[in-house]
Amino acid sequence: MNTPVAPSFGAALREWRKSRGMSQLDLALSAQSSARHLSFLENDRSRPSRAMVLRLAEALDVPLRERNALLASAGFAAMFRETPLEAGAMREVRRALSLMLDKQEPYPALVIDRGWQVIMTNTACARLMSLLDLGPGGQPLNLLRLMLHPAGLRSAIEDWEAGARMLLLQVRRELATGSDAVLAGLLEEVLRYPEVAALEERAPDARAMPVLPLTLARNGLRLSWFTTITTFGTPQDVTMQELRIEMFYPADETTDRFARDLAGSAH
């Protein structure tokens, strides 16, 4: 089996510049360089300094994981650590995550990683998952699989097609900001699920809505939510940058009352 060959620094830089819609002159000005020097770098006629790689990556808003890859392609060691969330050095990060999850009560909140794996939830989320028969299984819960797999929540989601289409669009956008093999593999998997690939070929609904609600109907319940995504500001660790906190808010009074009543009955 042939091992894929990593692109040269010049080729990787050129792909990043094009993905950002920048000309060589635009990037050169942002990175305090010249278009001529940038042309030499993209054609591998010149080797960049470590500082130049970092300036270019900053100007292109390259994710930390991909900045390490750019450094490696130019012959330099990685600069940004990837610390496991359970490590002692991440104690304050875990504390911050727990605080955010707790403050979201009585509404659900969860933390997912770059591969859409659910790694933390608050009590409200655990209660909702239990009501929807989504208790702990043999594998970590993956939010993308849960939403798109025929055996997941598909049958319980009203207007599933619109929600699934938005999920696929979000994954495509995430992949446009980096060559993430984990996420690319996950997308390839879910596109093989029945009816999923065809969703990308359909035009989105023209209804004017400020947010797309997620309405779940199962086991006699009908709950409607909208969500927000929170990330860490100015992260200097790959793991921190790739964590996302998804918070659920009730989209109607019935859902709000249900969440509050459920929380009250649990005490």
N, C-alpha and C positions, 0 to 999 in steps of 0.2 A: 504494500500500500504506500503510495507516494505521500510524503508530508508536504502540506501546502507551504509555498515559499512566501515569507513575509515581504511586503513591498519595500522598495528602497525608501530612504527618507524623502527624496525628491518626488517620487510617485505618490507617497502618502500625503505630503504637503500639498501637492497639486489637487488631490481628491478633496481634501479638507477645504481648500480655497474655493473650489468649484461648488461644493455643497453649501457653502456660505454665500454664494453669489457675489464674490468679490473679484475684482480684477487684480492683476499683479501690482499695479500702481496703488490701488486702494490698500492692499495688504502691506505693501512696502511702507507706505506712509504711516499706517497704524503701528507697525513694528519698528519704526524709526530706522528704516533701511532704504535701499534704492531698488527700483524695478529691475535694473540690470543684475544686481546681486541676487534678487529673488529668482530671476530667470535662471541664473547659474545654479542655484540651489535646487530648483525643480527639475533641472536636467542632469543633476548629480555631477555637475562640472566643478562645484565647490562644496566643501564640507562645512557645515555650520558649527559655530561654537555652541557650548551648552547654553549660554545666556541667550543666543539667538533662537535656539529651539524653543526656549521658554517664552521669549517675547512673541514669537510667531503663534505659539499655542494660546497665549493669552489673548492676542488680537483676534484669533479665530474662535475663541470661547470653546476650546477643546476640553471635553471632560477629563478628569484626572487620570482615569484608567488609560485613556488614549494618549494623554501627555506622556505617560510612562512608555507607551509603545513608540511614540515619536522619538523620545530620547534613546530608546534601544536601537531604533533603526538608524540613528545617527552615530551609534557607537558609545553611548553614555549609559551609566547606571540609572535605574529608576529613582525618582525623587520622592514620589508620594507613596506612603505606606498604605497597606490594605489590612487593617486590624480587625480580627473577628469581633463581633459585637459582644461576645461573652468574655472577652479578655479584660483583665483588670484595668488596663489603660482606658477602657471605654465605659468605666463605671458611671462617670458623670453624664455620658451620652444616654446610657440606659435610664438613668434617673430622670433626665429631661424628657425622654420618651414616655416614661411612666406618668410623669406629671401631666403631660399633654393628653394622654389617654384618660387619666382619671378626671381631668377637668371637663372632658366631653360628656361625662355621665349626665343625664340618663340615656344619652344617645350613643350609638355604636361608633367605634373608632378602631382602626387597625394599622399596623405598620407592615409594609411590604418591601422586599428588596428588589434588585434590578431584574430578577427573573420572575417577579410577581408572586413570590412565595410569601405567605402570611407568617410573620415571625413574632408578632406581638398583637394582642387584642385587649380591649378593656372588658369589664364585666358585662356591660350592655351588649357588646358584640357577641360575647359568649352566650348570653341569654337568647339573642336573636338566632344565632346559629343552631342552638338546641331546639328552638321552636320550629325551625325549618329542616330539622333532621340532618344537620350538617355537623354532627359531633366529630371528635378526633378519629381519624382513620389510620391506616398503616403508613401513610405518607403525609408529609406536610401539605397543608391546604394551599393550592395555587389558585389565585383569584381569576386569572385568565382562563384556565381550564374550567373552573367552576362556572363561569359565565357562559362559556361557549360549548362545552361538551353536552351531548344529548342527554347524558345521565346526570348532569349537574342541575343548575337552576333554570335552564332554558324554558322548561314547561311552566315555571312559576313566574316568569318575568313578562309583564304586559309590554307590548311593543318591543319584543325582544330584538327584532331586526334592527331597529333604529339604535338601540343600546349597543348591540354587537358591532354594528358598523362604526360607531364612535370609538369603541375599544380598539378595533383593528387600526383605525386612523391614528390613535394615540401611539400604538406600538410602532407603526410605520414612522411616525415623527421621532420616536425615541431612537430607532435604528438609524435615522438620518443624521443623528448627532454622534454616531460612533459605530464601529464594527464590533458589536457585542455578539459573540458566538452563542452565548447562553440564550439571549433574547431571540436571536435569529433562528435558533433551533426550536424554540418554543413557538414562534410564529409559524414555522414550517409545519409543526405538529398540528396546531389548531386549524390551519387552513385545510387539513385533510379531514376534519370533522364534516359530517353531512351538512350541506347548505351553507357552510361558512364562507368558502372561497367566493361563492356567487354574490355575497353581500357587497364586496368591493366594487362590483360592476354596476351596482344600482345607484341611481342619483339619490342624494339625501332629501328628506322631506323639506318642503318649503315653508313649513309652519314657523311663525315667529315666536320663539320661546326663549326666555332668558337663560334657562337651564333645561337639560334633559332629565326628567325625573326617573328614578329607578323604582318601579312599582312591583312589589312582590305579592303574589296571591297563592297561598298554600296553607293547607290544614285549617281552612276556615278563616284565615287572616288575609287582610288586604292592607299592606303598608306601603306608603309612598315616600321616597327619600330623594334628596339631592346631596351631592358630596363636594368637598373641597380637598385639595391636595396641598400639603405643607412639606417643605424640605428645609434642610439646614442652610443657613447663610454662611458664605465664605468658608466652606469646609476645606480642610487640608489633608483629609484621609479619604481614600477611595470608598471605603465602606460607608462613611458618613454621607458622602455626596450622593450615593445611590439609594439611600433610605428615603422612603416616602411615607408620610402619615396621612391616611385617608379618613376624613371625618364625615359622618352622616348627620344630616339635619332633616327634620320632618318637613315634608312638602305639603302637608295638610293638617288640620286640627285633629282628625281622627288618629293619625300616626303619632302626633305629639302626645295626645292623651294616653294612647296605648303604651308608649315608651315610659311615661311617668308612672302610670299605674303599675306596670310590670316591675319597675325599679322599687316602687313602694311595697309591693307584695313580697319582694325578695328579702326585705328586712324584718 
